[in-house]
Amino acid sequence: MCCALQLSRTSQTIGQERLRRLMTATAPVCVVMAIFATPGFAQIAPPVAPPPTPPTPSVTSTNYDQSAGNTALNLGSGFLERLGNQASGGINRTFRTNPGGGGGSENAEDPRYRTWFEGYGVSVRTDAQGDFAGDSRKTYGGVAGFGARLAPGVNVGFSVDQSHTDIDVPLALQSAKLDLTQLGFNGSVDKGPWTWAFAVVHGFGNVRSSRDTGLGLATAGYRASIDGALTEISYYWTKDQMRVVPKGALEYVRATSASFQESGGLDPLNVGSTAIARARGLIGAEIGRYFIFDQKILDLSAYGKFVDNFYQNLGSVQVSLGSESIVVPGIGESRYGMDAGASASLSLTNSARLYVNYDGKFRNELRSHQGTLGFEYRW
């Protein structure tokens, strides 16, 4: 009996020890379950990662559009000034008032017609301005025109200018091509030594752009247009075979481009329409002299103008990528600058002449050089 009692107590002790060990082993699990089961902890939401921020377009992403707008503005301005020179240039004035040249009688003036053809090339470089990385442009074009003398001292002309421009913005890995057609009308009224001239232009064209995104090219195509007007007054002073022609002019030009959307590449952009405008005054003079040899007339001249861009609306464009957008300002010229040029004209007969011109524009942020080769025929 004593042995049985001892065995029972031993079994009870072993059972208690097993229970203690089991409780000790499961205690941490129970504590963790109890903590998660508490109402206070259950109400604490696990952290949620914020949604990714959409990428924002860079202010340099549309440098090609800024450059294309500025190119159209300058091409319109250049065409206006060439039309103004057609109406008030010294060599043209000489043939209007002295058709035979070199002593021909002014009484020989009568209603006549003329036509002209020109080929030209322009090289332009624009420096960096703010977020604009700078560019270089090469333009090639041609002009065909027709003019008439409506009455003594009253002349009109109409011409068409077709040009192609390659635009390169190397630091922004961008480029564009602009094909522009311009229609121009000009006229002049001579009164003694005074000449009042005017010119108006309207142009329209297409821009094709390319932007390297790092993962392919983003390309686009959109329309551009140009409108402008110029009025000029000049005084023609001559002595023997020399002449001096002081001039003053006012010019206004406005260029617009349509909105467009890029395609291809990484993150193609939506770009809004834009408009830029400029008004300026020009004052200067032309100096020229002609020489007669072998029944031909060689005329040499040079000019210089001071330029005041007294009004510039550089415009701005809204660039969007998804729900994010920024406003990018346009680019312009320095307020003050100089224009200078030279011309050589060879009159083969009283009706036909060849001529070559150089025109340079010099601003703080822009330099332009243009060469023109032309032929004119009168009858």
Backbone torsions as a table, in degrees:
resi	resn	phi	psi	omega
1	MET	NA	-40.2	178.8
2	CYS	-64.3	-38.2	178.7
3	CYS	-67.1	-37.5	-179.3
4	ALA	-67.0	-39.1	179.5
5	LEU	-64.7	-40.9	-179.8
6	GLN	-64.3	-40.2	179.6
7	LEU	-65.2	-36.8	-179.9
8	SER	-66.9	-42.0	179.7
9	ARG	-66.6	-37.4	179.1
10	THR	-63.6	-43.1	178.7
11	SER	-62.9	-39.1	-179.8
12	GLN	-65.8	-39.9	179.6
13	THR	-63.9	-43.2	179.1
14	ILE	-63.2	-40.1	179.7
15	GLY	-65.4	-40.2	177.9
16	GLN	-64.5	-39.2	-179.2
17	GLU	-65.3	-41.2	177.9
18	ARG	-63.4	-41.5	179.9
19	LEU	-64.0	-41.1	180.0
20	ARG	-62.6	-44.9	179.0
21	ARG	-63.4	-40.5	179.6
22	LEU	-62.1	-43.1	179.8
23	MET	-67.0	-38.1	178.7
24	THR	-64.9	-39.3	-178.2
25	ALA	-70.9	-32.9	-174.9
26	THR	-97.0	-3.4	-176.7
27	ALA	-60.9	-46.8	-179.7
28	PRO	-59.9	-39.9	179.3
29	VAL	-62.8	-41.3	-178.8
30	CYS	-66.7	-38.9	-179.6
31	VAL	-64.9	-43.9	179.6
32	VAL	-62.3	-43.3	179.1
33	MET	-63.4	-37.9	179.9
34	ALA	-66.7	-38.8	179.9
35	ILE	-63.4	-47.4	179.9
36	PHE	-65.9	-22.7	-178.6
37	ALA	-82.5	-10.3	-178.2
38	THR	-71.1	139.2	-177.8
39	PRO	-59.1	-38.4	-177.0
40	GLY	-61.6	-43.3	-178.2
41	PHE	-72.9	-35.1	-178.1
42	ALA	-63.1	-25.3	-178.1
43	GLN	-84.1	-8.1	179.9
44	ILE	-84.8	112.9	-177.4
45	ALA	-76.8	143.2	176.8
46	PRO	-65.1	150.3	-178.1
47	PRO	-62.4	141.1	-179.6
48	VAL	-114.4	130.0	-179.9
49	ALA	-69.0	136.7	178.9
50	PRO	-65.8	151.1	179.1
51	PRO	-65.4	149.7	180.0
52	PRO	-65.1	140.8	178.8
53	THR	-78.1	128.3	179.3
54	PRO	-61.4	145.5	178.6
55	PRO	-65.2	146.6	178.8
56	THR	-104.0	132.7	179.6
57	PRO	-62.5	146.5	180.0
58	SER	-80.1	148.2	178.9
59	VAL	-68.2	-16.5	177.5
60	THR	-93.5	0.3	-172.4
61	SER	-67.7	-23.4	-178.5
62	THR	-117.9	35.7	174.5
63	ASN	-56.2	-35.1	-179.3
64	TYR	-63.2	-35.1	179.8
65	ASP	-70.9	-40.4	175.9
66	GLN	-60.4	-44.7	-178.9
67	SER	-65.9	-41.0	-179.9
68	ALA	-63.6	-41.8	178.1
69	GLY	-63.5	-42.4	178.8
70	ASN	-67.0	-34.8	177.3
71	THR	-63.1	-47.4	179.1
72	ALA	-60.5	-41.3	179.2
73	LEU	-60.7	-45.5	-178.1
74	ASN	-71.1	-35.6	176.7
75	LEU	-65.7	-39.9	176.1
76	GLY	-63.4	-41.9	178.3
77	SER	-64.1	-42.6	179.8
78	GLY	-63.8	-40.0	179.0
79	PHE	-65.8	-41.5	177.0
80	LEU	-57.1	-46.3	-176.5
81	GLU	-68.5	-34.6	175.9
82	ARG	-66.8	-38.1	176.7
83	LEU	-65.8	-40.1	177.2
84	GLY	-62.0	-39.1	179.5
85	ASN	-69.6	-31.6	174.5
86	GLN	-59.4	-33.2	-176.2
87	ALA	-88.5	-30.9	-173.5
88	SER	-122.0	-0.8	-178.5
89	GLY	-60.6	147.5	-174.9
90	GLY	-58.8	-43.0	-177.8
91	ILE	-66.8	-37.8	177.6
92	ASN	-67.8	-41.0	178.2
93	ARG	-63.3	-38.4	178.8
94	THR	-60.4	-44.7	-178.5
95	PHE	-74.6	-24.3	176.8
96	ARG	-73.1	-39.2	-175.9
97	THR	-96.8	-12.5	-178.4
98	ASN	-146.8	71.1	-169.0
99	PRO	-56.0	-34.5	-179.9
100	GLY	-76.8	-16.5	-177.5
101	GLY	64.5	150.9	172.7
102	GLY	55.8	46.9	175.2
103	GLY	102.2	2.2	175.9
104	GLY	-62.5	149.8	-176.4
105	SER	-73.0	137.3	176.7
106	GLU	-67.5	-22.1	178.2
107	ASN	-67.5	-12.3	179.5
108	ALA	-74.5	-8.3	-178.2
109	GLU	-66.4	130.9	175.1
110	ASP	-152.1	165.5	-179.5
111	PRO	-56.9	124.2	-179.0
112	ARG	-138.4	164.8	178.2
113	TYR	-115.2	162.4	176.5
114	ARG	-152.3	152.5	175.0
115	THR	-136.9	150.3	-178.6
116	TRP	-143.6	152.1	179.7
117	PHE	-135.2	135.4	-177.6
118	GLU	-135.8	146.8	167.5
119	GLY	-123.9	140.4	-175.3
120	TYR	-146.1	160.6	174.5
121	GLY	-137.3	142.4	-177.9
122	VAL	-130.2	135.9	173.7
123	SER	-120.7	124.8	-176.7
124	VAL	-129.8	140.2	173.0
125	ARG	-131.8	127.8	178.5
126	THR	-113.1	130.9	179.8
127	ASP	-76.8	164.3	176.6
128	ALA	-63.2	140.4	177.8
129	GLN	-138.3	110.6	-179.7
130	GLY	59.4	-118.9	179.9
131	ASP	-89.0	1.3	176.3
132	PHE	-86.5	128.7	-170.3
133	ALA	-84.8	-2.6	-176.8
134	GLY	90.6	154.7	-176.9
135	ASP	-149.3	171.9	168.7
136	SER	-135.0	145.1	-175.3
137	ARG	-136.4	141.1	175.4
138	LYS	-125.8	124.1	-178.5
139	THR	-121.8	137.9	174.0
140	TYR	-129.6	136.1	-176.9
141	GLY	-158.7	174.9	178.6
142	GLY	-142.9	152.4	-178.8
143	VAL	-130.7	138.6	171.0
144	ALA	-128.3	132.4	-176.5
145	GLY	-140.9	160.5	177.9
146	PHE	-138.0	135.3	179.3
147	GLY	-134.6	162.3	-179.3
148	ALA	-147.7	146.4	170.6
149	ARG	-93.9	109.8	-176.9
150	LEU	-76.4	-32.9	179.8
151	ALA	-161.5	163.7	178.1
152	PRO	-53.6	121.2	179.4
153	GLY	86.0	-2.2	-179.2
154	VAL	-121.3	118.9	-174.5
155	ASN	-134.0	145.1	177.2
156	VAL	-135.6	160.0	178.5
157	GLY	-155.2	154.3	177.3
158	PHE	-135.3	138.0	-178.9
159	SER	-147.8	159.5	179.8
160	VAL	-124.4	131.7	-180.0
161	ASP	-118.8	123.8	177.1
162	GLN	-119.2	125.5	-176.2
163	SER	-138.8	157.6	175.2
164	HIS	-130.2	130.4	-177.8
165	THR	-124.1	130.9	171.3
166	ASP	-101.1	123.4	-178.0
167	ILE	-111.6	131.7	-179.7
168	ASP	-128.3	124.0	174.7
169	VAL	-116.8	79.9	-167.4
170	PRO	-64.9	-37.8	-176.8
171	LEU	-70.3	-21.1	177.3
172	ALA	-101.3	3.8	-179.9
173	LEU	55.9	46.1	-177.6
174	GLN	-133.3	155.6	176.1
175	SER	-153.3	164.2	178.3
176	ALA	-156.9	161.3	175.8
177	LYS	-130.0	133.0	-179.8
178	LEU	-121.2	120.8	172.1
179	ASP	-107.1	117.4	-171.5
180	LEU	-127.2	132.1	173.1
181	THR	-112.5	128.8	180.0
182	GLN	-123.9	136.5	175.7
183	LEU	-109.8	128.2	-176.3
184	GLY	-128.0	144.6	176.2
185	PHE	-131.2	131.8	-179.8
186	ASN	-136.9	162.5	179.4
187	GLY	-159.0	165.6	179.2
188	SER	-152.4	153.2	175.3
189	VAL	-130.7	121.1	178.0
190	ASP	-97.6	134.0	176.7
191	LYS	-138.8	98.2	-174.0
192	GLY	62.2	-132.0	178.5
193	PRO	-80.2	-6.2	-176.6
194	TRP	-91.6	145.3	173.4
195	THR	-135.5	128.6	170.1
196	TRP	-107.7	127.7	-178.2
197	ALA	-126.8	153.6	176.3
198	PHE	-143.6	160.2	176.0
199	ALA	-153.4	144.2	174.4
200	VAL	-134.1	146.3	178.8
201	VAL	-136.5	151.0	169.3
202	HIS	-136.8	129.1	-178.5
203	GLY	-130.1	153.7	178.5
204	PHE	-148.1	148.0	-177.7
205	GLY	-169.1	-171.7	-177.7
206	ASN	-131.3	143.4	177.5
207	VAL	-114.8	133.8	172.8
208	ARG	-121.0	119.2	-172.7
209	SER	-115.0	158.8	178.7
210	SER	-145.2	131.4	-179.2
211	ARG	-132.1	125.1	179.4
212	ASP	-80.8	114.5	-177.9
213	THR	-94.7	-2.2	-175.6
214	GLY	93.2	-25.1	176.4
215	LEU	-128.0	48.4	-179.7
216	GLY	110.7	173.1	-178.2
217	LEU	-96.5	133.1	170.5
218	ALA	-96.3	121.6	-175.2
219	THR	-119.1	160.6	179.0
220	ALA	-158.2	160.4	173.8
221	GLY	-139.1	135.0	-178.6
222	TYR	-156.5	168.7	-175.2
223	ARG	-93.7	153.6	175.0
224	ALA	-139.1	153.9	178.9
225	SER	-145.3	161.2	-177.9
226	ILE	-144.6	138.6	174.6
227	ASP	-137.4	141.6	-179.1
228	GLY	-161.4	163.6	178.7
229	ALA	-148.1	149.2	179.8
230	LEU	-140.7	140.2	171.6
231	THR	-130.0	139.5	-172.1
232	GLU	-143.1	141.9	174.9
233	ILE	-122.8	137.0	-178.4
234	SER	-142.2	159.1	179.0
235	TYR	-125.7	124.8	-174.7
236	TYR	-100.4	109.0	178.3
237	TRP	-113.1	130.3	-176.7
238	THR	-137.0	148.9	174.5
239	LYS	-147.5	119.0	-175.2
240	ASP	55.9	-119.3	-177.9
241	GLN	-102.7	8.8	179.3
242	MET	-101.5	155.4	173.7
243	ARG	-148.0	151.6	171.7
244	VAL	-132.5	129.2	-175.8
245	VAL	-128.1	90.8	173.2
246	PRO	-67.6	143.8	-177.2
247	LYS	-140.1	150.1	171.1
248	GLY	-139.9	138.9	-175.5
249	ALA	-144.5	155.0	170.5
250	LEU	-121.8	139.1	-176.0
251	GLU	-138.1	140.3	174.6
252	TYR	-133.8	131.8	-179.4
253	VAL	-137.2	141.1	177.4
254	ARG	-136.0	130.9	179.3
255	ALA	-122.4	140.6	179.2
256	THR	-131.4	155.2	173.3
257	SER	-137.5	146.4	-177.4
258	ALA	-80.3	160.8	175.1
259	SER	-71.7	156.8	-178.7
260	PHE	-158.5	168.8	176.8
261	GLN	-128.1	131.1	176.1
262	GLU	-72.5	160.2	173.9
263	SER	-136.1	146.6	179.5
264	GLY	85.1	173.4	178.0
265	GLY	70.1	-169.0	180.0
266	LEU	-95.1	126.6	177.3
267	ASP	53.9	64.8	175.8
268	PRO	-62.3	145.4	-171.0
269	LEU	-102.5	153.9	165.5
270	ASN	-100.1	127.5	-175.7
271	VAL	-123.0	128.8	-178.3
272	GLY	-78.7	170.7	177.7
273	SER	-71.0	159.3	-179.2
274	THR	-146.4	158.0	177.7
275	ALA	-144.3	133.9	176.8
276	ILE	-129.4	149.3	-176.2
277	ALA	-145.6	156.9	-179.3
278	ARG	-151.7	138.6	172.1
279	ALA	-126.1	137.7	-178.7
280	ARG	-150.8	159.4	174.9
281	GLY	-110.6	144.1	178.9
282	LEU	-130.1	132.2	177.6
283	ILE	-139.5	133.2	-177.7
284	GLY	-175.6	-155.9	-177.6
285	ALA	-157.9	153.8	172.9
286	GLU	-111.8	139.1	174.9
287	ILE	-122.9	131.2	-177.0
288	GLY	-146.4	163.0	176.8
289	ARG	-152.6	141.9	176.3
290	TYR	-116.3	155.2	-179.6
291	PHE	-129.0	142.4	179.8
292	ILE	-112.2	127.2	176.7
293	PHE	-152.8	138.3	176.6
294	ASP	49.6	43.3	179.4
295	GLN	60.2	24.5	175.4
296	LYS	-123.8	156.9	-179.3
297	ILE	-118.6	121.6	174.0
298	LEU	-105.7	120.0	-179.0
299	ASP	-113.7	129.2	178.0
300	LEU	-120.3	137.7	-179.6
301	SER	-150.9	162.0	176.0
302	ALA	-147.0	154.1	179.3
303	TYR	-142.2	160.8	173.3
304	GLY	-144.4	142.3	-179.7
305	LYS	-136.7	140.3	169.2
306	PHE	-93.6	134.2	-174.2
307	VAL	-117.2	131.6	175.7
308	ASP	-124.1	105.1	175.0
309	ASN	-81.7	79.3	-172.1
310	PHE	-75.9	-13.4	175.8
311	TYR	-139.8	126.0	174.7
312	GLN	-138.7	116.8	171.6
313	ASN	-102.3	98.3	-173.4
314	LEU	-72.9	-12.6	179.3
315	GLY	68.4	177.0	175.9
316	SER	-155.3	160.8	-178.6
317	VAL	-135.2	138.7	177.0
318	GLN	-91.6	125.1	-178.9
319	VAL	-113.0	126.7	-175.0
320	SER	-123.1	143.5	173.2
321	LEU	-137.2	103.5	-173.8
322	GLY	65.8	-128.8	179.8
323	SER	-89.9	-4.3	-178.8
324	GLU	-96.6	142.2	178.6
325	SER	-149.3	155.6	175.3
326	ILE	-137.0	162.5	176.2
327	VAL	-110.2	122.9	-177.0
328	VAL	-106.5	125.6	179.7
329	PRO	-74.4	158.3	177.3
330	GLY	-82.5	-176.7	179.2
331	ILE	-122.9	156.5	-178.9
332	GLY	-146.9	-162.4	178.5
333	GLU	-107.0	165.2	168.7
334	SER	-65.0	156.0	-175.9
335	ARG	-64.3	-42.7	-175.9
336	TYR	-109.1	150.0	178.6
337	GLY	-168.8	-174.4	-179.7
338	MET	-132.3	143.0	167.6
339	ASP	-114.6	142.2	177.9
340	ALA	-149.6	153.5	-179.6
341	GLY	-169.2	176.2	179.8
342	ALA	-149.2	158.3	-177.6
343	SER	-146.5	146.2	172.4
344	ALA	-130.7	131.2	-177.3
345	SER	-130.4	133.4	177.9
346	LEU	-120.1	112.0	178.5
347	SER	-87.0	109.5	-178.9
348	LEU	-73.2	-37.8	175.9
349	THR	-143.9	-175.8	174.2
350	ASN	-66.9	-14.2	-175.1
351	SER	-108.7	-28.4	-172.0
352	ALA	-122.3	141.1	175.0
353	ARG	-149.2	152.2	172.2
354	LEU	-109.2	149.1	177.9
355	TYR	-150.3	154.4	176.5
356	VAL	-135.7	135.4	-176.9
357	ASN	-126.1	149.7	167.7
358	TYR	-124.6	133.4	177.4
359	ASP	-131.9	127.4	179.3
360	GLY	-122.7	142.3	176.2
361	LYS	-123.7	130.4	-173.5
362	PHE	-129.0	112.3	177.8
363	ARG	-126.3	170.8	178.7
364	ASN	-61.7	-39.1	-176.2
365	GLU	-108.2	0.7	-173.6
366	LEU	-145.9	140.3	173.7
367	ARG	-135.7	130.9	-176.5
368	SER	-131.1	138.2	177.8
369	HIS	-131.5	127.4	-178.9
370	GLN	-129.5	135.9	173.4
371	GLY	-119.0	137.0	-176.7
372	THR	-131.5	135.1	173.6
373	LEU	-120.5	125.9	-174.7
374	GLY	-138.3	163.9	176.7
375	PHE	-136.1	134.5	179.3
376	GLU	-127.0	139.7	177.5
377	TYR	-131.4	132.6	-179.6
378	ARG	-117.4	146.3	173.2
379	TRP	-153.0	NA	NA
